[in-house]
Amino acid sequence: MAKRKVIWFLFFASAAVVMIFLPGISRYHQLKARQAKLDDSIERLKKDELNLRREQEKLQKDPTYIEKVAREKLQVTKKGETIVRVENKNAE
């Protein structure tokens, strides 16, 4: 009879330990997943920052690149040039 009580005690003690630690383990896995996502975001943002710094350097030092950006994004023309827009009706 005492052996049976010990077995039941161990069973309930084990169940209690599992019930106590299970939410913590679940939370740990959630936090690890969130950390992985944040690490990915940090890497992506570092790459974006590097690309922006490179573009900034080009805009400060490369006259050809400055002209290209001015023509494409700002529609700037040289004196005497005319902008011709071609509409593509098949693009719809």
C-alpha positions as protocol buffer text, in pm:
chain_id: "A"
residue {
  index: 1
  type: MET
  ca { x: 0 y: 0 z: 0 }
}
residue {
  index: 2
  type: ALA
  ca { x: 285 y: 242 z: 81 }
}
residue {
  index: 3
  type: LYS
  ca { x: 441 y: 168 z: -257 }
}
residue {
  index: 4
  type: ARG
  ca { x: 119 y: 267 z: -429 }
}
residue {
  index: 5
  type: LYS
  ca { x: 107 y: 598 z: -235 }
}
residue {
  index: 6
  type: VAL
  ca { x: 463 y: 675 z: -338 }
}
residue {
  index: 7
  type: ILE
  ca { x: 377 y: 609 z: -702 }
}
residue {
  index: 8
  type: TRP
  ca { x: 71 y: 836 z: -683 }
}
residue {
  index: 9
  type: PHE
  ca { x: 273 y: 1103 z: -506 }
}
residue {
  index: 10
  type: LEU
  ca { x: 543 y: 1089 z: -775 }
}
residue {
  index: 11
  type: PHE
  ca { x: 277 y: 1103 z: -1047 }
}
residue {
  index: 12
  type: PHE
  ca { x: 110 y: 1413 z: -900 }
}
residue {
  index: 13
  type: ALA
  ca { x: 445 y: 1576 z: -821 }
}
residue {
  index: 14
  type: SER
  ca { x: 557 y: 1520 z: -1181 }
}
residue {
  index: 15
  type: ALA
  ca { x: 228 y: 1657 z: -1313 }
}
residue {
  index: 16
  type: ALA
  ca { x: 265 y: 1964 z: -1092 }
}
residue {
  index: 17
  type: VAL
  ca { x: 620 y: 2024 z: -1214 }
}
residue {
  index: 18
  type: VAL
  ca { x: 506 y: 1995 z: -1576 }
}
residue {
  index: 19
  type: MET
  ca { x: 214 y: 2233 z: -1515 }
}
residue {
  index: 20
  type: ILE
  ca { x: 446 y: 2485 z: -1351 }
}
residue {
  index: 21
  type: PHE
  ca { x: 717 y: 2480 z: -1620 }
}
residue {
  index: 22
  type: LEU
  ca { x: 508 y: 2426 z: -1935 }
}
residue {
  index: 23
  type: PRO
  ca { x: 395 y: 2791 z: -1970 }
}
residue {
  index: 24
  type: GLY
  ca { x: 754 y: 2905 z: -1919 }
}
residue {
  index: 25
  type: ILE
  ca { x: 880 y: 2673 z: -2190 }
}
residue {
  index: 26
  type: SER
  ca { x: 608 y: 2792 z: -2426 }
}
residue {
  index: 27
  type: ARG
  ca { x: 697 y: 3155 z: -2355 }
}
residue {
  index: 28
  type: TYR
  ca { x: 1066 y: 3076 z: -2410 }
}
residue {
  index: 29
  type: HIS
  ca { x: 992 y: 2939 z: -2758 }
}
residue {
  index: 30
  type: GLN
  ca { x: 777 y: 3241 z: -2841 }
}
residue {
  index: 31
  type: LEU
  ca { x: 1054 y: 3475 z: -2738 }
}
residue {
  index: 32
  type: LYS
  ca { x: 1316 y: 3281 z: -2937 }
}
residue {
  index: 33
  type: ALA
  ca { x: 1096 y: 3305 z: -3247 }
}
residue {
  index: 34
  type: ARG
  ca { x: 1050 y: 3678 z: -3192 }
}
residue {
  index: 35
  type: GLN
  ca { x: 1423 y: 3722 z: -3145 }
}
residue {
  index: 36
  type: ALA
  ca { x: 1490 y: 3542 z: -3474 }
}
residue {
  index: 37
  type: LYS
  ca { x: 1246 y: 3774 z: -3655 }
}
residue {
  index: 38
  type: LEU
  ca { x: 1407 y: 4079 z: -3497 }
}
residue {
  index: 39
  type: ASP
  ca { x: 1754 y: 3956 z: -3593 }
}
residue {
  index: 40
  type: ASP
  ca { x: 1635 y: 3918 z: -3953 }
}
residue {
  index: 41
  type: SER
  ca { x: 1492 y: 4269 z: -3943 }
}
residue {
  index: 42
  type: ILE
  ca { x: 1819 y: 4406 z: -3810 }
}
residue {
  index: 43
  type: GLU
  ca { x: 2015 y: 4239 z: -4090 }
}
residue {
  index: 44
  type: ARG
  ca { x: 1774 y: 4374 z: -4353 }
}
residue {
  index: 45
  type: LEU
  ca { x: 1792 y: 4724 z: -4206 }
}
residue {
  index: 46
  type: LYS
  ca { x: 2173 y: 4712 z: -4198 }
}
residue {
  index: 47
  type: LYS
  ca { x: 2174 y: 4622 z: -4568 }
}
residue {
  index: 48
  type: ASP
  ca { x: 1928 y: 4903 z: -4642 }
}
residue {
  index: 49
  type: GLU
  ca { x: 2144 y: 5147 z: -4447 }
}
residue {
  index: 50
  type: LEU
  ca { x: 2454 y: 5041 z: -4639 }
}
residue {
  index: 51
  type: ASN
  ca { x: 2274 y: 5087 z: -4972 }
}
residue {
  index: 52
  type: LEU
  ca { x: 2150 y: 5431 z: -4867 }
}
residue {
  index: 53
  type: ARG
  ca { x: 2498 y: 5535 z: -4756 }
}
residue {
  index: 54
  type: ARG
  ca { x: 2639 y: 5423 z: -5092 }
}
residue {
  index: 55
  type: GLU
  ca { x: 2371 y: 5618 z: -5276 }
}
residue {
  index: 56
  type: GLN
  ca { x: 2437 y: 5922 z: -5057 }
}
residue {
  index: 57
  type: GLU
  ca { x: 2806 y: 5902 z: -5139 }
}
residue {
  index: 58
  type: LYS
  ca { x: 2728 y: 5879 z: -5512 }
}
residue {
  index: 59
  type: LEU
  ca { x: 2496 y: 6178 z: -5487 }
}
residue {
  index: 60
  type: GLN
  ca { x: 2770 y: 6378 z: -5317 }
}
residue {
  index: 61
  type: LYS
  ca { x: 3063 y: 6278 z: -5541 }
}
residue {
  index: 62
  type: ASP
  ca { x: 2947 y: 6140 z: -5879 }
}
residue {
  index: 63
  type: PRO
  ca { x: 2821 y: 6405 z: -6123 }
}
residue {
  index: 64
  type: THR
  ca { x: 2708 y: 6142 z: -6373 }
}
residue {
  index: 65
  type: TYR
  ca { x: 2491 y: 5973 z: -6113 }
}
residue {
  index: 66
  type: ILE
  ca { x: 2352 y: 6308 z: -6000 }
}
residue {
  index: 67
  type: GLU
  ca { x: 2254 y: 6385 z: -6360 }
}
residue {
  index: 68
  type: LYS
  ca { x: 2094 y: 6042 z: -6402 }
}
residue {
  index: 69
  type: VAL
  ca { x: 1884 y: 6084 z: -6087 }
}
residue {
  index: 70
  type: ALA
  ca { x: 1786 y: 6438 z: -6182 }
}
residue {
  index: 71
  type: ARG
  ca { x: 1675 y: 6326 z: -6527 }
}
residue {
  index: 72
  type: GLU
  ca { x: 1486 y: 6014 z: -6416 }
}
residue {
  index: 73
  type: LYS
  ca { x: 1323 y: 6128 z: -6094 }
}
residue {
  index: 74
  type: LEU
  ca { x: 1297 y: 6503 z: -6130 }
}
residue {
  index: 75
  type: GLN
  ca { x: 1250 y: 6526 z: -6508 }
}
residue {
  index: 76
  type: VAL
  ca { x: 1534 y: 6779 z: -6536 }
}
residue {
  index: 77
  type: THR
  ca { x: 1659 y: 6853 z: -6887 }
}
residue {
  index: 78
  type: LYS
  ca { x: 1961 y: 7023 z: -7032 }
}
residue {
  index: 79
  type: LYS
  ca { x: 1915 y: 7355 z: -7204 }
}
residue {
  index: 80
  type: GLY
  ca { x: 1759 y: 7296 z: -7545 }
}
residue {
  index: 81
  type: GLU
  ca { x: 1640 y: 6940 z: -7474 }
}
residue {
  index: 82
  type: THR
  ca { x: 1277 y: 6838 z: -7500 }
}
residue {
  index: 83
  type: ILE
  ca { x: 1116 y: 6556 z: -7302 }
}
residue {
  index: 84
  type: VAL
  ca { x: 917 y: 6313 z: -7515 }
}
residue {
  index: 85
  type: ARG
  ca { x: 681 y: 6076 z: -7337 }
}
residue {
  index: 86
  type: VAL
  ca { x: 577 y: 5757 z: -7512 }
}
residue {
  index: 87
  type: GLU
  ca { x: 261 y: 5591 z: -7382 }
}
residue {
  index: 88
  type: ASN
  ca { x: 240 y: 5215 z: -7398 }
}
residue {
  index: 89
  type: LYS
  ca { x: -126 y: 5126 z: -7456 }
}
residue {
  index: 90
  type: ASN
  ca { x: -54 y: 4753 z: -7424 }
}
residue {
  index: 91
  type: ALA
  ca { x: 64 y: 4795 z: -7065 }
}
residue {
  index: 92
  type: GLU
  ca { x: -293 y: 4810 z: -6936 }
}
